[in-house]
Amino acid sequence: MMSMKTSNRKMRKDFMCHSQTSTAVCMTTRDPQSVIDPRKLDRSVFVDDTRLINYAKYSKLVEFPKSNAVPNINNRGQDQDQVNESRELQKTPTIACLSVGVLAKKSDSVKVKETIRLFNKHYLHFIQEEETRCGKIQAERKEAKKVLKSNEKKAAKNVSKSKKGAPPEDLKSKAKRPDLKAIPKMMNNNEILYPVKRVGNIPGVEVGHQFCSRCEMVAVGMHSHWLNGIDSMSLYNKKDNSYKFPVAVCIVLSGMYEDDVDNAEDVVYTGQGGHNLTGDKRQIADQQLKSGNLALKNCVEQLVPVRVVRGHESSSSYSGKVYTYDGLYKVVNYWLEKGISGFIVYKFRLRRLEGQSTLTTNQVYFTRGPIPQSSEQIQGLVCKDITGGQEHPPIPATNLVDDPPVSPTGFTYYKSVKVANNVTVPKNATGCKCKGFCIDPKTCECALLNGSDFPYVSRDGGRLVEAKDVVFECGPKCGCGPGCVNRTSQRGLRYRLEVFRTAKKGWAVRTWDFIPSGAPVCEYTGILARTEDMESVLENNYIFDIDCLQTIKGLGGRERRSNNVAVPANLLDKCDDQGSESVPEFCIDAGSTGNIARFINHCCEPNLFVQCVLSTHHDLKLARVVLFSSDNISPLQELTYDYGYALDSVFDSNGKIKQMPCYCGAPGCRKRLF
């Protein structure tokens, strides 16, 4: 949890109290000798944790048509006004205050990242609804079988009906893809980042950017339809005489048409229409010069470039594909010909514009090289397993920076938290009475603590729907088993990770696997100690304050994660009786003992967030510290989170303010860690 506070204590980390949609303001380094000139600092970017941007209110950023109509993704040809954004508003980031709902001026890349996080939040909420519905039906069927066994057929008939006089509800009768539910939700809330179609690049989407689904592209405004290959502007607005409409703005190449030819820089694209939608890629009718085909033809005549996105098969993506933006292409010419199946098709030749970033799409994981399958394939290997066999899979360490290369030293790997002698952990809390698995959130005692809902969905092995003040998991005294969804963070590492050496940031961590948003990555372990015992410790960069309670209450300048705290009052009252100063009472010291989390660096725009979790007991001051993914993280990306330092909050032994530069390289980096 992040606490933006001023402290005269030595270097230490605080919890990042932002949700998955939050973005931090500084970056990591473990080179304390470098000092930065404060006069050269960028203005800091601070992002609120809801980001429910209402473009109708903030019309300085996006101009809506007078009708205030929301774009309709089900009709790609719907008339919409194309407007220009004020780019001056995007040049200098400023601070956004969540409490007063002020819209921050953020970097374009941050806006894109936050929009996709918001989409994932809605997506997981709809998965949660469907899992709850199916769980209820399964419970009813199980109860019905019990009744049948006892020969109470009449009772069984009543129990099996979900509604009076209605047949038993089918598990799939109301099922609908949750991503297709999320898009209308965002449209109704005016949360689409760029709802008005535009020609050219989308701000914040660089060449090589990957989307995990077509719906993510819709959420950003990259491509306005989740199914059609051609996205076009069909405006007939007298105010805009720039183009003869319709004109195409974006196309998706995903191998759906048998007549497509993709040679990377040069593409022969088959027009739309007459295609068999059953998935065999066959043409079953002639195409006509209308809709998207007419739009591409007008691009030829008016020299309008189009965005090109390529889709590739990917087992890690819930959609089965990953979509990569490959830049702007010129539509050179078009012609008619008889296709492979004997029907007339339109062909469009597109050529990539010069001066763009190098085209790198060859496969799904295109820029970062092949994923190692064994230790023999790892370059710069200095340690096969830093855990000494404690973790499965093992965690290797690589070093291509130092000469001679060295391995991580000075610590003992320990996968769980060790407790200092003067710290007493509370006894196990009373658990739920569920059997096998927790199914009904209305009756499970642990779910009731979470606001009458399970915080996780079972998709992808368990994912947190959204960041919370605190997550109450099932514990040792619960009746459910280890496979219960409400034990998601207790299952240890499930992704292949690597510790690697960097030039300026010391050791860092990256993943070999795709990690979906909301997935638990690892717990921050070390020695659970009293904060007061750490005051005399010098130059320990691995002390993590457990300020869950302080963050919930917004003490010491901390930003609360939720204004409507769902934490039971009796737990807060218990902490009040013991005092609730702004300085946390306990911390985790990973200086000499810890796990993989001690190597994870800070970033101003991180892809992980910190979540406070209670499982064995309910003492907020002794909560577990778990790192979750805030984004869909591709293989070989570095894992980072926000350390939560406030500027000018760290002092040396003489009481002077210490400064440390930040080397994250994020667009919103403020150039200082503290």
C-alpha positions in Angstrom: 0.0 0.0 0.0 1.4 3.4 -0.8 1.8 6.0 1.8 2.8 9.5 0.6 4.3 10.7 3.9 7.3 12.6 5.2 9.6 10.6 7.4 13.0 11.1 9.0 13.5 7.3 9.1 16.1 5.5 6.9 15.4 4.2 3.4 12.4 1.9 3.4 9.4 1.0 1.4 5.7 1.6 2.2 2.7 -0.2 0.8 1.3 1.2 -2.4 -2.2 2.0 -1.7 -3.4 2.3 -5.3 -5.6 0.0 -7.2 -4.9 -1.8 -10.4 -5.6 1.4 -12.2 -3.1 3.5 -10.3 0.2 4.8 -11.6 3.2 5.7 -9.4 5.5 8.6 -9.5 9.1 7.4 -9.0 11.5 4.6 -9.9 14.0 2.3 -8.4 17.7 2.2 -8.1 20.1 0.7 -5.7 22.9 3.1 -6.5 22.8 5.6 -3.6 25.9 7.5 -4.7 24.2 9.2 -7.5 22.5 12.6 -6.8 20.1 14.4 -9.1 19.7 18.2 -9.5 16.2 19.0 -8.2 16.0 21.9 -10.6 15.8 19.4 -13.4 12.9 17.3 -12.1 9.8 16.8 -14.1 6.5 17.6 -12.5 5.2 14.5 -10.9 2.3 12.4 -12.2 -0.1 11.1 -9.7 -3.1 9.1 -10.8 -6.3 8.4 -8.9 -7.5 4.9 -8.4 -10.8 5.1 -10.1 -10.0 6.9 -13.4 -13.7 6.9 -14.4 -13.1 9.7 -16.8 -16.3 11.4 -18.0 -15.3 13.0 -21.3 -18.6 14.8 -21.5 -17.6 16.8 -18.5 -13.9 17.3 -19.5 -14.7 18.6 -22.9 -11.3 20.4 -23.1 -9.7 17.0 -23.9 -12.4 15.5 -26.2 -15.1 17.3 -28.0 -18.4 15.4 -28.2 -21.0 15.8 -31.0 -23.8 18.1 -29.9 -26.0 15.0 -29.6 -23.7 13.6 -27.0 -24.3 10.2 -28.6 -22.0 7.4 -27.5 -20.3 5.5 -30.4 -22.0 2.2 -31.2 -19.5 -0.6 -31.7 -22.2 -2.8 -33.3 -22.5 -0.4 -36.3 -19.0 0.4 -37.6 -20.5 2.8 -40.1 -22.4 4.9 -37.6 -21.8 8.7 -38.2 -19.5 10.3 -35.7 -17.6 13.6 -35.6 -13.9 13.5 -35.8 -12.3 16.1 -33.6 -8.9 17.2 -32.6 -7.6 17.0 -29.1 -5.6 19.9 -27.5 -2.1 18.5 -27.6 -0.9 21.3 -25.3 -2.9 19.7 -22.5 -0.9 16.5 -22.8 2.6 18.0 -22.7 3.0 18.7 -19.0 1.6 16.3 -16.5 0.1 17.6 -13.3 -1.3 16.2 -10.1 -4.8 14.8 -9.9 -6.6 14.8 -6.6 -8.9 11.9 -6.1 -10.9 13.5 -3.3 -12.1 16.4 -5.5 -12.4 14.4 -8.8 -10.0 16.5 -10.8 -8.9 15.0 -14.1 -5.1 14.8 -14.3 -3.1 15.7 -17.4 -1.3 12.4 -17.8 1.1 11.0 -20.4 -0.7 9.3 -23.3 0.8 5.9 -22.5 -0.6 6.2 -18.9 -4.0 6.9 -20.3 -3.9 3.8 -22.5 -2.6 1.6 -19.6 -5.3 2.9 -17.2 -8.1 2.3 -19.8 -7.0 -1.3 -20.3 -6.9 -1.8 -16.6 -10.4 -0.4 -16.3 -11.5 -2.7 -19.0 -10.0 -5.7 -17.2 -11.7 -4.6 -14.0 -15.1 -4.7 -15.7 -14.2 -7.9 -17.4 -13.4 -9.7 -14.1 -16.5 -8.3 -12.5 -18.6 -10.0 -15.2 -16.7 -13.2 -14.8 -17.4 -12.9 -11.0 -21.1 -12.6 -11.7 -21.2 -15.6 -14.0 -19.2 -17.8 -11.6 -21.5 -16.8 -8.7 -24.5 -17.7 -10.9 -23.1 -21.0 -11.9 -22.0 -21.8 -8.4 -25.5 -21.2 -7.1 -27.0 -23.5 -9.8 -24.5 -26.3 -8.9 -25.3 -26.0 -5.3 -29.0 -26.3 -6.1 -28.4 -29.4 -8.2 -26.2 -31.0 -5.5 -29.0 -30.4 -3.0 -31.5 -31.8 -5.4 -29.5 -35.0 -5.7 -29.4 -35.4 -1.9 -33.2 -35.1 -1.8 -33.6 -37.6 -4.6 -31.5 -40.1 -2.7 -33.8 -39.8 0.3 -36.8 -40.5 -2.0 -38.2 -37.1 -1.4 -39.0 -36.5 -5.1 -41.5 -33.8 -4.5 -39.0 -31.8 -2.5 -36.3 -32.4 -5.1 -38.6 -31.0 -7.8 -39.0 -27.8 -5.8 -35.4 -27.4 -5.0 -34.2 -27.9 -8.6 -36.3 -25.1 -9.9 -34.5 -21.7 -9.8 -37.9 -20.0 -10.3 -41.4 -21.0 -9.4 -42.9 -22.9 -12.3 -39.6 -22.7 -14.3 -37.4 -25.6 -15.3 -33.9 -25.9 -13.8 -31.6 -23.1 -15.1 -28.9 -24.2 -17.5 -25.3 -23.3 -16.6 -24.9 -21.7 -20.0 -28.3 -20.4 -20.6 -27.4 -16.8 -19.7 -23.7 -17.0 -20.4 -22.2 -14.2 -22.5 -18.6 -13.4 -23.1 -17.6 -11.1 -20.3 -15.4 -9.0 -22.5 -18.4 -8.2 -24.7 -20.3 -7.1 -21.6 -17.4 -4.9 -20.5 -17.4 -2.7 -23.7 -21.0 -1.5 -23.4 -20.4 -0.9 -19.7 -17.5 1.4 -20.6 -19.5 3.1 -23.3 -22.4 3.8 -20.9 -19.9 5.3 -18.4 -18.0 7.3 -21.1 -14.9 5.4 -20.3 -13.7 4.7 -23.8 -10.4 6.5 -24.1 -10.8 7.9 -27.6 -14.5 7.4 -28.4 -14.3 9.5 -31.6 -12.6 7.8 -34.5 -9.4 9.4 -35.9 -6.9 9.1 -38.7 -3.3 8.2 -37.9 -1.7 7.0 -34.7 -3.5 6.7 -31.4 -1.7 8.7 -28.7 0.0 6.4 -26.3 -0.1 3.3 -28.5 3.4 2.8 -29.9 4.4 0.4 -32.7 4.7 -3.0 -31.1 2.0 -2.5 -28.5 0.2 -5.7 -27.7 -3.5 -6.1 -27.0 -4.9 -9.3 -25.5 -8.2 -9.0 -27.3 -10.2 -7.0 -29.9 -12.2 -5.6 -27.0 -9.1 -4.0 -25.5 -8.6 -2.2 -28.8 -12.2 -1.0 -28.7 -11.7 0.3 -25.1 -8.7 2.4 -26.2 -10.2 3.5 -29.5 -7.7 1.7 -31.7 -10.3 -0.2 -33.6 -14.0 0.3 -32.9 -15.4 -3.1 -33.6 -14.7 -6.4 -31.8 -15.4 -8.5 -34.9 -15.0 -6.6 -38.2 -11.6 -6.3 -39.9 -12.0 -2.8 -41.3 -12.8 0.2 -39.1 -13.9 3.2 -41.0 -15.2 6.7 -40.5 -18.6 7.2 -42.1 -19.0 11.0 -41.5 -21.1 13.3 -43.5 -20.6 16.3 -41.4 -20.7 19.6 -43.1 -18.2 21.0 -40.6 -15.5 18.6 -41.7 -14.4 18.9 -45.3 -11.1 17.2 -44.8 -12.1 13.9 -46.4 -14.6 12.3 -48.7 -16.3 9.8 -46.5 -16.2 6.9 -45.7 -12.4 6.5 -45.1 -10.8 3.6 -43.3 -8.8 4.2 -40.2 -7.7 0.8 -39.0 -7.5 -2.8 -40.3 -6.8 -6.1 -38.5 -4.9 -8.9 -40.2 -5.6 -12.2 -38.4 -5.7 -14.8 -41.2 -9.4 -14.9 -41.5 -9.5 -14.5 -45.3 -8.0 -17.1 -47.6 -6.9 -14.5 -50.2 -4.8 -12.4 -47.8 -1.1 -12.0 -48.5 1.0 -10.6 -45.7 4.7 -9.9 -46.5 5.2 -7.6 -43.4 6.1 -4.3 -45.1 3.9 -5.0 -48.1 0.4 -6.4 -47.7 -2.4 -7.5 -50.0 -5.5 -7.2 -48.0 -8.8 -8.9 -49.0 -11.9 -6.6 -48.7 -14.9 -7.4 -46.5 -18.1 -9.3 -47.3 -19.0 -12.7 -48.7 -17.0 -14.5 -46.0 -18.1 -17.7 -44.3 -18.3 -16.8 -40.6 -18.2 -20.4 -39.5 -14.4 -20.1 -39.4 -13.3 -22.1 -42.4 -12.0 -18.9 -44.1 -13.9 -19.7 -47.3 -15.4 -17.1 -49.6 -19.1 -17.9 -50.3 -20.3 -14.8 -52.2 -19.0 -11.9 -54.3 -17.9 -8.7 -52.6 -19.3 -5.3 -53.3 -17.8 -1.8 -53.2 -19.4 -0.5 -50.1 -18.8 -0.1 -46.4 -15.2 -1.0 -45.5 -14.2 -1.7 -49.1 -15.4 1.8 -50.2 -13.6 3.3 -47.2 -10.3 1.7 -48.3 -10.8 2.8 -51.9 -11.3 6.3 -50.7 -8.0 6.0 -48.8 -6.2 5.3 -52.0 -7.6 8.4 -53.7 -7.1 10.7 -50.7 -3.7 9.3 -49.5 -5.2 8.6 -46.1 -2.9 6.2 -44.0 -4.5 3.4 -42.0 -3.4 1.7 -38.8 -2.5 -2.0 -39.3 -2.9 -4.5 -36.4 -1.8 -8.1 -36.7 -3.4 -11.0 -34.7 -1.5 -14.1 -33.7 -2.5 -17.3 -32.0 -1.7 -17.2 -28.3 -2.8 -19.8 -25.7 -2.1 -17.3 -22.8 -4.7 -14.8 -24.0 -8.3 -15.4 -23.0 -9.3 -14.5 -26.6 -6.8 -17.0 -28.0 -4.9 -14.3 -29.8 -2.6 -11.4 -29.2 -2.9 -8.3 -31.4 0.1 -6.2 -32.2 0.1 -2.7 -33.6 2.5 -2.5 -36.5 2.2 1.1 -37.5 0.7 3.2 -40.4 0.4 1.9 -43.9 -0.5 3.6 -47.2 -3.2 2.1 -49.3 -1.4 2.1 -52.7 -4.0 0.7 -55.0 -7.0 -1.7 -55.3 -8.4 -4.1 -57.9 -11.0 -6.8 -58.5 -10.2 -10.4 -59.1 -11.6 -13.9 -58.8 -10.6 -15.4 -55.5 -9.5 -18.9 -54.5 -13.1 -20.0 -54.0 -14.2 -18.6 -57.4 -16.0 -15.5 -56.1 -15.2 -11.8 -56.9 -13.1 -10.1 -54.1 -11.6 -6.7 -53.7 -7.9 -6.6 -53.2 -6.0 -3.7 -51.6 -2.2 -3.3 -51.6 -0.9 -1.6 -48.5 2.7 -0.5 -48.0 4.2 0.5 -44.6 5.2 4.2 -44.3 8.8 4.9 -43.8 10.3 6.6 -40.7 8.5 4.4 -38.2 9.9 2.1 -35.6 11.2 -1.2 -36.9 8.6 -3.7 -37.8 9.2 -6.7 -35.4 6.0 -8.8 -35.6 7.1 -12.3 -36.5 5.4 -14.2 -33.7 3.4 -13.4 -30.6 6.4 -12.7 -28.4 8.2 -10.8 -31.0 10.7 -8.3 -29.6 12.1 -10.1 -26.6 13.5 -13.2 -28.2 12.6 -16.8 -27.4 11.6 -17.9 -23.9 14.2 -20.3 -22.5 13.0 -23.8 -22.0 15.9 -25.1 -19.9 18.9 -23.7 -18.0 21.1 -24.7 -20.9 19.4 -22.1 -23.1 19.9 -19.2 -20.6 22.6 -16.7 -21.5 24.7 -15.3 -18.7 23.5 -17.8 -16.2 25.3 -17.3 -12.8 22.9 -19.4 -10.6 20.5 -22.1 -11.7 18.2 -21.6 -8.7 18.6 -18.8 -6.1 16.0 -20.6 -3.9 18.0 -23.7 -3.3 15.1 -25.9 -4.3 12.5 -24.1 -2.1 10.4 -22.9 -5.0 8.9 -24.8 -7.9 9.6 -23.8 -10.6 13.2 -22.8 -9.7 14.4 -19.2 -10.1 17.6 -18.7 -12.1 19.8 -15.6 -12.0 21.6 -14.1 -15.0 24.3 -11.5 -15.4 25.3 -10.0 -18.7 26.5 -6.7 -17.1 29.3 -7.4 -14.7 32.8 -8.6 -15.8 33.4 -11.0 -14.3 29.7 -11.9 -13.7 28.6 -12.3 -10.1 25.5 -13.9 -8.6 23.1 -12.4 -6.0 24.7 -12.7 -2.5 24.3 -11.4 1.0 20.9 -13.0 1.8 19.3 -16.3 2.7 16.3 -17.3 0.6 13.3 -18.1 2.6 9.8 -18.5 1.0 7.7 -17.6 4.0 7.8 -14.9 6.7 9.9 -15.4 9.8 8.8 -13.8 13.0 11.1 -11.8 15.3 11.3 -12.9 18.9 9.5 -9.9 20.3 6.6 -10.2 17.9 3.5 -12.3 18.7 1.3 -13.4 15.8 -2.4 -13.7 16.8 -4.1 -17.1 17.0 -5.9 -18.5 14.0 -9.2 -16.7 13.4 -12.5 -18.6 13.3 -13.1 -19.8 9.8 -16.1 -20.4 7.5 -18.2 -23.6 7.6 -18.1 -24.3 3.9 -17.2 -27.8 2.7 -14.7 -28.5 0.0 -15.1 -25.2 -1.9 -16.7 -21.9 -0.9 -19.5 -21.3 -3.4 -22.2 -19.0 -2.0 -20.8 -15.6 -1.0 -24.0 -14.8 0.9 -23.4 -17.6 3.4 -19.6 -18.0 3.5 -18.3 -16.1 6.6 -15.1 -15.2 4.8 -16.9 -13.8 1.8 -19.1 -11.7 4.2 -15.9 -10.1 5.5 -15.1 -9.1 1.9 -18.5 -7.3 1.5 -20.6 -10.4 0.7 -18.5 -11.3 -2.3 -15.5 -13.4 -3.1 -12.5 -11.1 -4.0 -11.3 -13.6 -6.6 -12.5 -15.3 -9.7 -11.3 -18.8 -10.5 -10.3 -17.9 -14.1 -6.6 -18.5 -14.9 -5.9 -20.2 -11.6 -7.4 -17.3 -9.5 -7.4 -13.5 -10.2 -8.2 -10.6 -7.9 -11.2 -8.7 -9.4 -10.0 -5.3 -8.1 -7.7 -3.9 -5.4 -9.2 -3.7 -2.0 -8.4 -2.1 1.4 -7.8 -5.6 2.6 -8.6 -9.1 1.3 -9.9 -11.7 3.8 -9.0 -15.1 2.7 -10.0 -18.5 4.1 -7.6 -19.8 6.7 -6.6 -22.9 8.7 -9.9 -23.1 10.6 -12.1 -22.9 7.5 -14.0 -26.0 6.3 -13.0 -25.5 2.6 -10.0 -27.2 1.1 -6.8 -25.8 -0.5 -8.5 -25.6 -3.9 -10.9 -22.9 -2.7 -10.9 -19.8 -4.8 -10.6 -17.7 -1.6 -7.1 -19.1 -1.0 -5.7 -17.8 -4.2 -2.6 -16.0 -2.8 -1.6 -18.9 -0.6 -0.6 -21.3 -3.4 2.9 -20.0 -3.9 4.7 -19.1 -7.1 3.0 -20.3 -10.3 4.9 -18.3 -12.9 8.5 -18.8 -14.1 10.6 -15.9 -12.9 14.2 -14.9 -13.4 16.5 -12.5 -11.5 18.7 -10.6 -13.9 21.4 -7.9 -13.5 20.8 -4.4 -14.9 23.3 -1.6 -15.6 21.9 1.0 -13.2 19.2 -0.6 -11.1 21.1 -3.6 -9.6 19.2 -6.8 -9.7 15.7 -7.0 -11.2 13.0 -9.6 -11.9 11.3 -10.6 -15.1 8.7 -13.2 -16.1 9.1 -16.0 -18.6 5.3 -16.5 -18.6 2.3 -14.4 -19.5 0.8 -13.1 -16.3 -2.9 -11.9 -16.6 -4.1 -8.8 -14.7 -5.2 -9.5 -11.1 -3.0 -12.6 -10.8 -0.9 -13.0 -7.6 2.8 -13.0 -8.4 4.5 -13.4 -5.0 4.4 -12.5 -1.3 6.9 -10.1 0.2 8.7 -12.2 2.8 11.4 -11.5 5.3 11.6 -11.0 9.1 8.4 -9.7 10.6 9.7 -7.1 13.1 8.7 -4.0 15.0 9.2 -0.8 13.2 10.9 0.8 16.2 13.6 -1.9 16.1 14.5 -0.8 12.6 15.2 2.8 13.4 18.9 2.2 14.0 19.4 0.1 10.8 21.4 2.0 8.2 21.2 1.6 4.5 18.7 -1.2 4.4 16.7 -0.9 1.2 14.5 -3.9 2.0 12.4 -2.7 4.9 8.7 -2.8 4.0 6.3 -1.0 6.4 3.0 -2.7 7.0 0.7 0.3 6.9 -2.5 -1.4 6.0 -4.4 0.2 8.9 -3.0 3.6 8.3 -3.9 3.5 4.7 -7.5 2.4 5.4 -7.9 5.4 7.6 -6.0 7.8 5.4 -3.5 8.7 8.2 -0.1 10.4 7.7 -1.0 11.8 4.3 -1.8 8.4 2.8 -4.3 8.1 0.0 -7.2 5.8 0.9 -7.9 3.0 -1.6 -11.6 3.2 -1.0 -13.8 5.9 0.5 -16.4 3.2 1.5 -14.3 1.0 3.7 -15.8 -2.5 4.0 -13.5 -3.6 6.8 -15.7 -4.8 9.8 -15.9 -2.1 12.5 -14.9 -4.5 15.2 -11.5 -5.0 13.6 -10.9 -1.3 13.3 -12.1 -0.7 16.9 -9.7 -3.3 18.1 -6.8 -1.5 16.5 -8.1 1.8 17.9 -7.8 0.4 21.4 -4.2 -0.4 20.7 -3.4 3.0 19.2 -3.4 4.0 15.5 -0.5 6.4 15.0 0.5 7.4 11.5 3.7 5.3 11.8 3.1 1.6 11.3 3.9 -0.6 14.2 5.3 -3.5 12.2 7.4 -4.0 9.1 9.0 -6.8 7.0 12.8 -6.8 6.8 14.1 -8.6 3.8 17.7 -7.3 4.1 19.2 -10.6 5.1 16.3 -13.0 4.7 13.7 -12.9 1.9 12.3 -14.3 -1.3 12.1 -13.2 -4.9 10.1 -10.1 -4.0 13.2 -8.4 -2.5 14.7 -8.2 -6.1 11.6 -6.5 -7.7 12.4 -2.9 -8.6 10.3 0.2 -8.2 8.8 2.0 -11.2 6.9 5.2 -11.7 4.4 3.3 -14.0 4.5 -0.2 -12.5 2.8 -3.4 -13.6 2.3 -4.8 -10.1 0.4 -3.5 -7.1 0.6 -4.3 -3.4 -2.4 -5.9 -1.7 -2.9 -6.4 2.0 -4.2 -9.9 2.7 -5.4 -11.6 6.0 -5.7 -15.4 6.0 -4.7 -16.9 9.3 -5.7 -14.1 11.6 -7.5 -10.7 11.3 -5.0 -8.3 12.8 -4.7 -5.5 10.2 -1.3 -4.4 11.6 0.2 -7.8 10.7 -1.3 -8.3 7.3 0.5 -10.3 4.6 2.1 -8.3 1.8 1.2 -9.8 -1.6 2.1 -8.4 -5.1 -0.5 -8.7 -7.8 -0.3 -7.9 -11.5 -2.1 -4.7 -12.5 -1.6 -5.3 -16.2 -1.5 -8.2 -18.6 2.3 -8.8 -18.5 4.0 -10.4 -21.5 6.9 -12.8 -21.2 10.3 -11.3 -20.5 8.9 -8.0 -19.2 10.4 -6.7 -16.0 8.2 -6.8 -12.9 7.9 -3.6 -11.0 5.8 -1.9 -8.3 5.7 1.5 -6.5 8.0 1.8 -3.5 5.9 4.7 -2.2 8.6 7.1 -1.2 7.5 10.7 -0.8 10.1 13.2 -2.1 12.4 14.6 0.5 11.3 12.0 3.1 14.6 10.3 3.5 17.4 11.8 5.7 21.0 10.8 6.3 22.6 10.4 9.8 23.2 14.2 9.9 19.6 15.0 9.3 20.1 16.2 5.7 17.7 15.2 3.0 18.9 12.4 0.8 18.2 12.1 -2.9 18.4 9.1 -5.2 17.8 9.2 -9.0 15.3 7.1 -10.7 16.3 5.0 -13.7 12.9 3.4 -14.7 12.6 5.0 -18.1 8.9 5.2 -17.8 7.2 8.1 -19.7 5.9 9.5 -16.4 9.1 9.1 -14.4 9.8 12.0 -12.0 13.5 11.3 -12.1 13.8 10.7 -8.3 13.2 7.7 -6.1 13.1 10.0 -3.1 
